[in-house]
């Protein structure tokens, strides 16, 4: 039974501590839309997404008003388009036509983003996969709400280095094609290892082939709530610290569970998972970096940062799984630079480098996320960064990702403004030593020995 004290506590978390439901994401299976005729395929996609998601935005707004819970984003994830467009798409431009259809339906439905302009190439690339990948720069340049993700590795299959090399080139090309907007296209493109099928967060969201025809996934975020909780126990033992984070994560997840079940009921679509991720925003008081500072660090990047982040991530997951039987997606702590004012401050103070961020990704939810780098960074260097991050995911059996933005025309010491949830970021230096001979080897890096399970 919910008592009045819990109601008051939840209201305080919403009104004063930046608690929100970051996204309601409807996953939609598009496999039955496949057709050899491109025009028919695009119409099938338009019709199905419109039919299933026509009430998504209104439902989210109604729930938000009735329960007083902010629901920031309403999104759609779809079956990886490389699986849907194979029989109809003969050129990269054919895939761009699908991209325009998806962007059109997203705008008409009023959703913030639609994700799933994707390919799963962890072991090899089909012809359809490669066509989609080569279409990404143009697709990102001519759309506003479309997000793209490519999975280049997994613990089970290893790392497809041919895809890694190609993605370095594609990221550079996307940056060039969107340079008038500070290379914004790269902010909607992520390269993953061990991508989950049920992630509601962009840009990595897609609707996995193991999922139902349509599902509702909800992403909850509350770094501000965790920070405020920790302020009351400054100097306490690690036992008290961990217990406080875990209890707070439990409460946050219960709010998400309520919203997810209500959205599922009203839309007539099965509830999938709750993704409890401490996903920051540029708003003051909504920062994972501030949580790390409250734990005891002057800035993220100081000695002890990786240990503090590991503690935070683990306790968030433990609290979440006690609150819901269906915790999934990524769940944990995100460390995107441009979306977290505290991380930006740490970079500007000289406390945080890409190398330290890479170490932190070993123990958090995703990877190198929303990092602006000099526009003259080579494609090979970007591929090397992707390979390093994929290796962390492969060996540690976790999801890792790279979303870097080589901002054309800008260099170290300058900054870039993306706006909204994407925030702003200083241009971070990248190791300038050459890795070209490494990334230009063909084939794949084998899966680690501990992947051999059956």
C-alpha positions in Angstrom: 0.0 0.0 0.0 1.3 3.4 -0.9 1.2 5.9 2.0 1.1 9.7 2.0 4.8 9.9 3.0 5.8 8.1 -0.2 3.5 10.3 -2.3 5.1 13.5 -0.8 8.6 12.0 -1.3 7.9 11.3 -5.0 6.5 14.8 -5.5 9.7 16.2 -4.0 11.9 14.1 -6.3 9.9 15.4 -9.3 9.6 19.1 -8.3 13.1 19.6 -6.8 15.4 16.8 -7.9 14.9 16.5 -11.6 13.2 13.0 -11.5 11.6 12.3 -14.9 10.6 9.5 -17.2 13.2 10.2 -19.9 11.4 8.3 -22.6 8.5 6.1 -23.6 9.7 4.1 -26.6 7.4 2.0 -28.7 9.2 -0.8 -30.4 7.7 -1.9 -33.7 8.5 -5.0 -35.8 8.7 -4.1 -39.5 9.7 -7.5 -40.9 6.2 -8.0 -42.3 6.6 -4.7 -44.3 9.3 -6.2 -46.6 8.6 -6.0 -50.3 10.6 -6.1 -53.4 9.1 -2.9 -54.6 10.7 0.1 -52.8 7.6 2.3 -53.0 5.4 -0.4 -51.6 7.9 -1.1 -48.9 8.0 2.6 -47.8 4.2 2.7 -47.8 4.0 -0.4 -45.8 6.4 1.1 -43.2 4.5 4.3 -43.1 1.2 2.6 -42.6 2.3 0.2 -39.9 4.2 2.8 -37.8 1.3 5.2 -38.1 -1.3 2.6 -37.2 0.5 1.4 -34.1 2.0 4.7 -32.8 -0.7 7.2 -33.7 -1.7 7.7 -30.0 1.8 7.4 -28.5 2.5 11.1 -27.9 -1.0 11.9 -26.7 -0.9 8.9 -24.3 2.4 10.0 -22.9 1.1 13.6 -22.4 -2.1 12.3 -20.7 -0.2 10.1 -18.3 2.1 13.0 -17.5 -0.8 15.3 -16.7 -2.8 12.8 -14.7 0.1 11.5 -12.5 2.2 14.7 -12.5 5.3 12.8 -13.7 7.3 14.5 -16.4 7.7 12.3 -19.5 10.4 14.1 -21.6 10.5 12.1 -24.8 8.2 9.9 -26.8 10.2 7.7 -29.3 9.9 4.8 -31.7 12.3 2.0 -32.3 12.0 -0.3 -35.3 13.5 -3.5 -36.7 17.0 -2.8 -38.1 16.3 -1.5 -41.5 19.0 -3.5 -43.2 16.9 -6.6 -42.5 13.7 -5.0 -43.9 15.1 -3.3 -47.0 17.3 -6.0 -48.4 15.0 -7.2 -51.3 14.1 -3.7 -52.4 17.2 -1.6 -52.0 19.9 -1.9 -54.7 21.8 1.3 -54.0 22.5 3.5 -50.9 20.1 6.1 -52.3 17.3 3.5 -52.1 17.9 3.3 -48.3 17.9 7.0 -48.1 14.3 6.9 -49.5 13.4 4.7 -46.5 15.2 7.2 -44.2 13.0 10.0 -45.5 9.9 7.9 -45.0 10.9 7.2 -41.4 11.6 10.9 -40.8 8.3 11.9 -42.3 6.3 9.6 -40.1 8.2 10.6 -37.0 7.4 14.3 -37.7 3.7 13.6 -38.4 3.4 11.5 -35.2 5.2 14.2 -33.1 7.9 11.8 -31.7 11.3 13.1 -30.8 13.3 10.4 -32.5 12.9 7.2 -34.4 15.7 4.7 -34.1 16.5 1.6 -36.0 18.3 2.8 -39.2 20.6 0.0 -38.2 22.5 -3.0 -39.2 23.9 -5.9 -37.1 27.3 -6.8 -38.6 29.2 -8.3 -35.6 30.3 -11.3 -37.6 30.0 -10.2 -41.2 28.3 -7.7 -43.6 25.7 -8.7 -46.1 25.3 -6.7 -49.3 22.2 -5.1 -47.8 24.1 -4.2 -44.6 26.9 -2.5 -46.5 24.4 -0.5 -48.6 22.7 0.8 -45.5 26.0 1.7 -43.9 27.1 3.6 -47.0 23.8 5.5 -47.0 24.2 6.8 -43.5 25.9 10.1 -44.2 23.3 11.2 -46.7 20.5 9.8 -44.5 21.7 11.8 -41.5 22.1 14.9 -43.5 18.6 14.9 -45.0 16.6 13.9 -41.9 16.0 15.5 -38.5 14.6 12.8 -36.2 16.2 9.6 -37.5 18.9 7.8 -35.5 21.3 5.2 -36.7 23.2 2.4 -35.0 25.6 -0.2 -36.2 26.6 -3.2 -34.1 30.1 -4.3 -35.0 30.9 -6.8 -32.4 29.8 -9.2 -29.6 31.2 -11.4 -27.0 29.9 -14.5 -28.9 31.3 -13.6 -32.4 34.2 -11.2 -31.9 34.7 -7.8 -33.6 34.2 -7.3 -37.3 37.2 -5.1 -38.1 36.0 -4.6 -41.7 32.9 -2.9 -40.3 35.0 -1.0 -37.8 37.2 0.4 -40.5 34.2 1.3 -42.6 32.4 3.0 -39.7 35.5 5.3 -39.1 35.1 6.5 -42.7 31.3 6.8 -42.4 31.6 8.9 -39.3 34.0 11.3 -41.1 31.7 11.5 -44.1 28.7 12.1 -41.9 30.6 14.9 -40.2 31.4 16.5 -43.6 27.9 16.3 -44.9 26.5 18.0 -41.8 29.3 20.4 -41.2 27.0 23.4 -41.6 25.3 22.2 -38.4 28.6 21.6 -36.5 28.6 17.9 -37.8 25.3 17.2 -35.9 24.6 14.1 -38.0 27.3 12.2 -35.9 25.3 12.9 -32.8 22.5 10.7 -34.2 24.9 7.8 -35.1 26.4 5.3 -32.7 28.6 2.2 -33.1 27.9 -0.6 -30.7 29.3 -3.9 -29.3 26.8 -6.3 -27.7 23.8 -4.0 -28.6 20.7 -5.0 -26.6 17.4 -5.7 -28.5 15.3 -3.6 -26.1 17.2 -0.4 -25.5 14.7 2.6 -25.4 17.5 5.2 -25.5 18.7 6.9 -28.7 20.8 6.8 -30.8 21.2 3.1 -30.1 17.6 2.0 -30.0 16.3 -0.6 -32.4 13.5 -3.3 -32.1 15.3 -6.7 -31.9 14.1 -9.7 -33.9 13.4 -11.6 -30.7 10.8 -9.0 -29.6 7.0 -9.1 -30.0 5.3 -7.3 -32.9 5.1 -4.2 -30.7 6.2 -3.4 -27.2 6.5 -0.5 -24.8 9.9 0.2 -23.2 10.4 3.0 -20.7 13.6 4.7 -19.8 13.7 6.4 -16.3 16.4 8.8 -15.2 17.2 10.4 -11.9 20.8 11.5 -11.3 19.5 14.6 -9.5 17.5 12.4 -7.1 20.6 10.3 -6.3 22.7 13.4 -5.7 20.2 14.9 -3.3 19.9 11.6 -1.4 23.7 11.4 -1.0 23.9 15.0 0.3 22.2 13.8 3.5 24.8 11.1 4.2 28.1 12.9 3.5 31.1 11.2 5.1 29.1 8.0 5.8 30.6 4.5 5.3 30.6 2.7 2.0 27.8 0.4 3.3 25.6 3.4 4.0 26.5 5.0 0.7 25.6 1.8 -1.3 22.4 1.3 0.6 21.3 4.9 -0.1 21.9 4.6 -3.8 20.2 1.2 -4.0 17.1 2.5 -2.1 16.9 5.6 -4.3 17.2 3.5 -7.5 14.3 1.3 -6.2 12.1 4.4 -5.8 13.0 5.8 -9.2 12.3 2.4 -10.9 8.8 2.1 -9.3 7.8 5.4 -10.9 8.9 4.1 -14.3 7.0 0.8 -13.7 3.8 2.8 -13.0 4.2 4.8 -16.3 5.2 1.7 -18.3 2.2 -0.3 -17.2 -0.2 2.5 -17.7 1.1 3.3 -21.2 0.9 -0.4 -22.1 -2.7 -0.6 -20.9 -3.8 2.5 -22.7 -2.1 1.7 -26.0 -2.9 -2.0 -26.0 0.7 -2.9 -26.5 2.6 -5.3 -24.2 5.0 -3.9 -21.6 8.6 -4.8 -22.4 11.2 -3.4 -20.0 12.2 -0.6 -17.7 15.6 0.8 -18.4 16.9 2.4 -15.3 19.7 4.6 -16.5 21.1 7.6 -14.8 21.0 9.6 -18.0 22.0 13.2 -17.4 20.9 16.4 -19.2 22.6 19.8 -19.5 20.3 21.1 -16.8 21.8 22.1 -13.5 21.3 19.4 -10.9 20.8 16.6 -13.4 24.4 15.4 -13.7 26.1 12.0 -13.1 29.3 14.0 -12.6 27.7 15.7 -9.7 26.8 12.3 -8.2 30.5 11.3 -8.5 31.5 14.6 -6.8 29.1 13.9 -4.0 30.7 10.4 -3.5 33.9 12.2 -2.9 35.7 13.3 -6.1 36.8 16.8 -6.8 36.0 16.2 -10.5 35.3 13.0 -12.5 38.7 11.9 -13.8 40.3 12.2 -10.4 41.9 9.0 -9.0 39.2 6.8 -7.7 36.7 7.8 -10.4 36.5 4.3 -12.0 35.9 2.7 -8.6 33.2 5.3 -7.7 31.5 4.8 -11.0 31.6 1.0 -10.6 30.0 1.3 -7.2 27.3 3.7 -8.5 26.5 1.5 -11.5 26.2 -1.7 -9.5 23.9 -0.2 -6.8 21.7 1.4 -9.4 21.2 -2.0 -11.0 20.6 -3.8 -7.7 17.9 -1.3 -6.7 16.3 -1.5 -10.1 16.0 -5.3 -10.2 14.3 -5.3 -6.8 11.7 -2.8 -8.0 10.8 -4.5 -11.3 11.0 -8.0 -12.7 11.6 -6.6 -16.2 14.7 -4.4 -16.0 16.5 -4.4 -19.3 18.0 -2.2 -22.0 21.2 -0.7 -20.7 20.4 0.3 -17.1 23.1 2.0 -15.0 25.0 5.3 -15.3 25.6 7.1 -18.6 28.6 9.4 -19.0 27.9 11.4 -22.2 30.1 14.5 -22.2 28.0 17.1 -24.0 24.8 16.1 -22.2 26.3 16.5 -18.6 27.4 19.9 -17.4 29.5 18.3 -14.7 31.4 16.3 -17.2 31.9 19.4 -19.4 33.3 21.2 -16.3 35.7 18.3 -15.6 37.0 18.4 -19.2 37.5 22.1 -19.1 39.3 21.8 -15.7 41.7 19.3 -17.3 40.5 16.4 -15.1 39.0 14.3 -17.7 40.5 12.9 -21.0 39.3 10.5 -23.6 41.7 7.9 -22.1 40.1 8.3 -18.6 36.6 8.1 -20.1 37.6 4.9 -21.8 38.7 3.4 -18.5 35.4 4.5 -16.9 33.4 2.8 -19.7 34.7 -0.6 -18.4 32.3 -0.3 -15.5 29.3 1.9 -16.6 26.4 1.4 -18.9 27.5 2.4 -22.4 30.8 3.9 -23.7 32.4 6.9 -25.2 29.3 9.0 -25.7 28.7 12.5 -27.2 32.4 13.4 -27.3 33.3 16.2 -29.7 36.8 15.8 -31.2 38.8 17.8 -33.7 37.4 17.9 -37.2 40.7 16.8 -38.7 40.8 13.5 -36.8 41.5 10.8 -39.3 39.0 8.0 -40.1 41.7 5.5 -39.0 41.9 7.1 -35.6 38.2 7.0 -35.2 38.2 3.3 -36.2 40.9 2.6 -33.6 38.7 4.3 -30.9 35.8 2.1 -32.0 37.9 -1.0 -31.9 39.2 -0.2 -28.4 35.7 0.3 -27.0 34.3 -2.7 -28.8 37.1 -4.8 -27.2 36.1 -3.6 -23.7 32.5 -4.7 -24.4 33.5 -8.0 -26.0 35.8 -9.1 -23.2 33.6 -7.9 -20.4 30.4 -9.2 -21.8 28.7 -5.8 -21.7 27.3 -3.2 -24.1 29.8 -0.6 -25.2 29.4 2.2 -27.7 31.1 5.0 -29.5 29.4 8.2 -30.4 32.1 10.7 -31.3 31.6 13.9 -33.3 34.5 15.1 -35.4 33.4 18.8 -35.7 34.6 19.9 -39.1 36.4 23.2 -38.9 37.0 23.2 -35.2 39.9 22.1 -33.0 41.1 21.8 -29.4 40.2 24.8 -27.3 37.0 25.5 -29.1 33.5 24.3 -28.2 30.3 23.3 -30.1 26.6 23.9 -29.3 24.2 21.1 -30.2 21.1 22.4 -28.3 18.4 20.7 -26.3 19.2 17.4 -24.7 22.3 17.1 -26.8 23.9 20.0 -25.0 27.3 21.5 -25.8 30.8 20.3 -25.5 34.4 21.3 -25.6 36.5 19.8 -28.4 38.6 17.1 -26.7 42.1 16.1 -27.8 42.7 12.7 -29.4 45.9 10.6 -29.3 47.7 11.6 -32.5 49.8 8.5 -32.9 49.0 6.4 -36.0 47.0 3.1 -36.0 46.3 2.9 -39.7 48.2 -0.3 -40.3 46.2 -2.0 -37.5 42.7 -1.0 -38.6 43.5 -1.8 -42.3 44.0 -5.4 -41.6 41.0 -7.3 -42.9 38.8 -9.9 -41.2 37.7 -10.0 -37.6 39.1 -10.2 -34.1 38.1 -13.6 -32.7 35.7 -13.9 -29.7 37.4 -14.3 -26.3 37.9 -17.8 -24.9 35.2 -17.3 -22.2 32.6 -16.9 -25.0 32.8 -20.6 -25.8 29.8 -21.7 -23.8 26.9 -23.8 -24.9 
